[in-house]
Amino acid sequence: MPELESPPQRGRAPAPPLSPEPPRQGGVPLWLKGLAPLVLLAGLVFLFLRVGPVGVFRATFPPVEELSLERIRLPEPGVLEVRVVNGGPEAVTIAQIMVDDANWVHTLDGSRRLERLERRTVRIPYPWVEGEPHTVTLLTSTGLTFSTTLAVATQSPAVDARYLGTFALLGVYAGVIPVFIGLLWLPFVRSVERRWIDFFLSLTIGLLVFLGVDALEEALATSALVPGAYQGPALVLFGLLGTPLVIGALGQWRARARGRRSPLWVAGLIAFGIGLHNLGEGLAIGTSYATGEIALGTFLVIGFLLHNTTEGLGIVTPLAGERPRIRTLLLLGALAGVPTVIGAWIGGFTYSPLWSTLFFAIGAGAIVVVVSELWRLFAHRSPGGLLAPLNAAGVLVGMLIMYATGLLVTA
């Protein structure tokens, strides 16, 4: 016999379905739950340093000391200034200063004891000789010595109108004028066939790949001069990976706001990446002239001048199908060239291995973004992409051009 349904009861609404009971919070604030493990971790570190086994080793072994002599300046005749930073894990006490193997009187702009990451400027009244090399040695209270050598003694440039203008002129010769000369290739690339435009785009990739490797090499080289506590290789990693992440996020935001990436956007990216690289070139030029290595500085200017002329071609090639305004071209040229002037100022007056490493790494990271953007562009406009014979030849020719002009830089 079939089961009869019970008639609906009047005046009563159907009961809502049961939902699972939310977990109880227990009255503990959320911020405290997140902070409690960190507080316990800090307490554990404190106990380890205060009452842990470290004291046994401190009493048995001498402390590990590390002093970095970042730069020697000659602000006036008869005076040496040495910039020192403690990049080691232990405090260091400066006991004596020797110049050319002789003890010398000196003053410091602070205590003789340098805690971790502290800096001092040591001022030494010493009759340095123009054009001669001089070696400065710091002796610590434990007997360790740290030395640096000034290859050519010459008075350091002061921050005044004369030297500001001189270093700016070096940057203009090495970076600004050559880039603008390269922009003059725009009418040429606008007049050639489509396949030759693709060739010059691939040539641009070759130029940028060479510049990126060069910037990465410089970053790794200067990272060896960074005080150990600042972790030079980590700075290279931040610049090399952090820059593409930041620029990529900005590109995604712009794409959502304005749609597809325009040729002007690609040209701007190329100019930006080249500008960051040229900032590093300016650092090298300014540092060489400030330390008296005039011949090296001159070769650098000539070599970078030839380098940067070809970079202008890379900037205008994506604009072959466009008609940009003169103002737009001026802005692109300034974006790529003016950082050379800024780099020359930094290198001439306040050179630091730490900032040099970071700038070179950022330049390399920016070029990674530009090359990937051009690669993506080829995927849409060229059937064979970069593997097409003419395009592959363009990449190789671009690298060969940079290699040939780079021979003058290393001369």
Stockholm file with secondary structure:
# STOCKHOLM 1.0

chainA/1-411         MPELESPPQRGRAPAPPLSPEPPRQGGVPLWLKGLAPLVLLAGLVFLFLRVGPVGVFRATFPPVEELSLERIRLPEPGVLEVRVVNGGPEAVTIAQIMVDDANWVHTLDGSRRLERLERRTVRIPYPWVEGEPHTVTLLTSTGLTFSTTLAVATQSPAVDARYLGTFALLGVYAGVIPVFIGLLWLPFVRSVERRWIDFFLSLTIGLLVFLGVDALEEALATSALVPGAYQGPALVLFGLLGTPLVIGALGQWRARARGRRSPLWVAGLIAFGIGLHNLGEGLAIGTSYATGEIALGTFLVIGFLLHNTTEGLGIVTPLAGERPRIRTLLLLGALAGVPTVIGAWIGGFTYSPLWSTLFFAIGAGAIVVVVSELWRLFAHRSPGGLLAPLNAAGVLVGMLIMYATGLLVTA
#=GR chainA/1-411 SS CCCCCCCCCTTCCCCCCCCCCCCCCTTCCHHHHHHHHHHHHHHHHHHHHHHSTHHHHHHHSCCCCCEEEEEEEEEETTEEEEEEEECSSSCEEEEEEEETTEECCCEESSCSEECTTCEEEEEEECCCCTTCCEEEEEEETTSCEEEEEESSCCCCCCSSHHHHHHHHHHHIIIIIHHHHHHHTTHHHHHHSCHHHHHHHHHHHHHHHHHHHHHHHHHHHHHHTTSCGGGCHHHHHHHHHHHHHHHHHHHHHHHHHHHCSCCHHHHHHHHHHHHHHHHHHHHHHHHHHHHTTCHHHHHHHHHHHHHHHHHHHHHHHGGGTTCCCCHHHHHHHHHHHHHHHHHHHHHHHHSCCHHHHHHHHHHHHHHHHHHHHHHHHHHHHHCTTGGGSHHHHHHHHHHHHHHHHHHHHHTC
#=GC SS_cons         CCCCCCCCCTTCCCCCCCCCCCCCCTTCCHHHHHHHHHHHHHHHHHHHHHHSTHHHHHHHSCCCCCEEEEEEEEEETTEEEEEEEECSSSCEEEEEEEETTEECCCEESSCSEECTTCEEEEEEECCCCTTCCEEEEEEETTSCEEEEEESSCCCCCCSSHHHHHHHHHHHIIIIIHHHHHHHTTHHHHHHSCHHHHHHHHHHHHHHHHHHHHHHHHHHHHHHTTSCGGGCHHHHHHHHHHHHHHHHHHHHHHHHHHHCSCCHHHHHHHHHHHHHHHHHHHHHHHHHHHHTTCHHHHHHHHHHHHHHHHHHHHHHHGGGTTCCCCHHHHHHHHHHHHHHHHHHHHHHHHSCCHHHHHHHHHHHHHHHHHHHHHHHHHHHHHCTTGGGSHHHHHHHHHHHHHHHHHHHHHTC
//
